[in-house]
Amino acid sequence: MGIIPQSALLGHNGAMNADVNTLPIGVFDSGVGGLTVLKALREELPRENLIYLGDTARLPYGTKSPASISRYASQATRQLQEQGIKLLVVACNTASAVALDTLREQMHPVPVTGVVEPGAAAAVAARPGGSHLVLATEATVRLGAYRRAIHERDPDAEVRELACELLVALAEEGWRDGPIAESIVRRYLGELGNPPHDPDSVILGCTHFPILRDAIASAFDQAVVIVDSASTTAAVAREQLQSLAIVNGQDSPGSLTLLATDGATRFARVGGQFLGEDLAAEDIRVVDL
């Protein structure tokens, strides 16, 4: 379809044109973790067409420099622009932390939402003035993205952030529960003190981590709120489409296109766990950024 010019998206009054409604929502992540966000979008917006890009050739983003992350995110976004999209969801906490403003400028007037701000808002709404623990990647923690987003909404909140890179590998191997996953979660939490003080909320600050929700929750008191930014991001996307009057009005379920930059077979095997359905390598189209 090609990149959509601003004149094609906006009418004379600045509103989005009606023929944009059937365009897909574009979603990208550094790999398969963002499929948890895609799954939530399908549940929240079942009639919307969706196109997902996993930059599997260059994952993980979480250990890269901000300059590299920003460049990769911009290139992934360009690929989705070329497909023709009406909304971009940055389903990667690291890219959301580093490059969201750059991507909003690149995509204008197409709206862009990340996963950090919805997750922070959900945590503050659930536990105002509370203590929040963010489990994330190295880059997300290093940049303090959740800390800033939470304090903008609740200056009195206490925020701790913990990098848990090994949990990404656990999720991709499908070791989502049981003694191995639980012991690794507790080993990370031991860095906060032994035993760590229970926070009021635990934010799953990496899109891989919802797969490990049970193992993570087992390390805390039942009163602790587990915040999964996938569902909150999907709700924000729905609100954006409604506010711009670009909801897809079709009666049939929306289409799904899956793109990856490498490893269609592995994407299908691992990604099926995140999406909650069987995938085949033939379902994935490999693209070059």
N, C-alpha and C positions, 0 to 999 in steps of 0.2 A: 504493500500500500504506500510505503514511503513516509517520510517525515511529514507531519501535518503542520502546515503553516498557520501562524496565528490568525490570519484572516479567515481560514476555514473553520477554526474553532469558535471564534467570537462573532456575534452578530453586531449590528450597528449600535446596540445599547450596552455592549460589553458582556452580554450573557452568552453561554455556550450554545451553539447551534444544535437544533434537534437531531440532525442526522449523525451527531456524535454518539447518540445513545447506544447504538449497537456495537460500537468499537469495544475491544476487550480492555480489561484491566491488566496492566503489566506488573509483574512481580519478579523481583530478582534477589538472589542471595549468592554468597560465595560458593555454596554447594547445595546439599539436599535439605539442610536444616530448615530453610524457609518454607519447605513444604508443609510444616505445621501451620504456618500462616495461611498458605494456600488452602489447606483443608478447612480452616476457620472461615475463610472468605467464601468457599463453596457452600458451607452451611448457612452463613449469614445472607449470602446473595446468590441463591441457586440458579437464577436466570441469567446471571452475568457471564459473558464470555471471558475466559482467563488465559493468559499466556505467561508462562513461568520460565525464567532463565537461571540456571545454576552455573556459576563460573567455576566449574570443577577442575579446570586446568590450572587454576592459580590459588586454590584453597590451601590452607585457611587464611582468611584475611586478618584474623585476630593477632597474628604474630608479625604482621607486616608494618612498615613505617606509614605514618599518615599520608605522605606524598604518594606512595604506591597504592594505598587503599583508595584514595581520592581518584587516582588515574584509572584504576580498575573499575570503580563504581561508575565513573563517567562513560567508560567504554561499554559497559554492560547496559547502561541506560540508553546509549546511542543505538544499540542493537534493538532494544524494545521500541524506541522511537521509530525506527525504520519499519517495524511491523505495523505501526499505527495503533496507539493506545489513548484512552481518555483519562486514565488515572494511573499513577505509578506508586506502587507500594514497595518500599525498600525493606524487604523482609530479612534484614541482616542488621543485628545490633551494632556491629563494628562500623559498617558503612553508614548507618544512621548517625552514629556518634561523630564520625569524621567528616562526612561529605554531604549532609542533607541540604545545607544552604546552597552549596554549589550545584547540586542536582535540581533544586527548585529553580535556580536561575536558568539552568540548561533546558529545563522542561517547560518553562513559562510559555503559554498560560495553562498548560496541563497541570492539575494539582498533584502534589507529591506528599505522601505521608510515610514516616518511618515507624519503627517499633518502640523507640525509647520513650517518646513523649506519652503515648497511650498507656504504656506500662507504668510510668511514673504517676500519671494521673489516677490510675486505678488503685495504686498502693496508697496514695494520699487520701483518696476517697474512702478506702476501707479502714485506714488507721490514721486519722488526722493527728498531728503532733506526736506520732509514734516513732518507733525505732524500726528501720528498714535495712535488710541485708540483701545486697545485689550479688548474685552469682553470675559471672560473665567471663568473657575472654580477656586476655592480657590487654589488648588495645582499648577495649571498652572501659576497663578499670583504670588504665593509665590516663585516659582522657577525662575521667570523672563525669561521664555523660549523664548517668542516672542521678548522681549527686546534684548536679546543676539543675536538672529538670525537676527533681523533687523539691529542692530548696526554693526554686522559683514559685512553686505552688504552696509550699509550707516551710517557711524559714525556721520554724522551731523543730522540725523533724531531725532525727538522728539517722545518719546514713553510713553504712559500712559496705565496702565493695571487696569482693574476693575473686581473684582469677582462678578458674578451674578448667584449664585447657584439656586435661585428661578426660573430662566428662564428655567432650565432643567425640573422642574416639570410642568411648563406651557406647554412646548412643548409636554411632554408625555400625558398631559390631552387633547391635541388638541386645546388648547386655543391660537391659533396662531395669531389672530388679534382681533380688537375691543378694546373697552375702557379699559377692565381689563388688557390685555397684554400691551397696550400702556402706561397706568398709571404706571405699575410696571417697565417698561423700564425707564420711566422718573424719577421714584423714585430712581432707581440705579444711573442714570446720575446726580441726584442732589448731590450725594456725591462728584462730581468733582467741584462743584461750582454752584451757582444758578443765572442765567442760565449758563450751561457749555459752554465753548468756543468750537465751531465746529472744529473738527479735519479735516485733509485732507482725511484720510481713517479710516474706522471702520472695524476691523478684527473680524470676527465671530470665536473666538478662542475656541469654543466647537462645536462638531458635531451636537448637538441638535439645535443650534441657527439658522441654515438656515431655519428651520420651522417657525421661528419668524422674518424672514427677513423684511417683510412689517411693522410689529410693530416697529422694531428697526429703520428702515429707516425713519419712520414718525417723529422720534425725532430729525432728522438732516436736514440741508439744502440739497437741491437736488444735489448740486455740490459735496457732500461727496461721496467718492467711498466706496461701501460696498464690502469687500473681503471675499469670501466664499472659504475656503481652500479645499472643496470637489472637485470642478472642477479642481483646480490647482494641487491637488494631483493625480487625474486621469490622467492629462496630463503628469506628471512626471513618473507615472507608464508606460504609453505608450512609453515614450522615453527610459526608462530602458529596456523594452522588445525588442525594436527595436535595441538598441545598443548592446545587447547580442545575437541578432538574435534568440530569442525564442518566437516570436509572433506565436500564434495559426493560422495555415493556413486553418482551416476547413471552409467550405462554410456555414454551418448551425449555428444558434445562439448558444452561449455557454450555458452550464448547470449552475444551481444555487443550492447550498446546504446550508441550514440554520441550524446552531447549536446554542443551548443555554444551560446554566448551570442550569436554573430553569425557571419555569413559561411559558410553551409553549403557553398557552392560552393568557396570557397578552402580551407576545412577539408578537404573531400574531395580536392582536388587536391594540397595539400601533405601532408596527413595520410597519404595512401596511400603516400608515400615512407617515412614513419617506421614505418608498420605493416607495410610489405612486401606490400601487396596493393592492387588497384584499389578505390577508393571512389567512389560517386556522391553528389551532393548529397542525393538522396532517402534515403540511408543515415543522414543526420545530422538529428537533431531539435533545432531551435533553441528554447531556453528562456530565460526572463527571471528573473534573480536578484533 
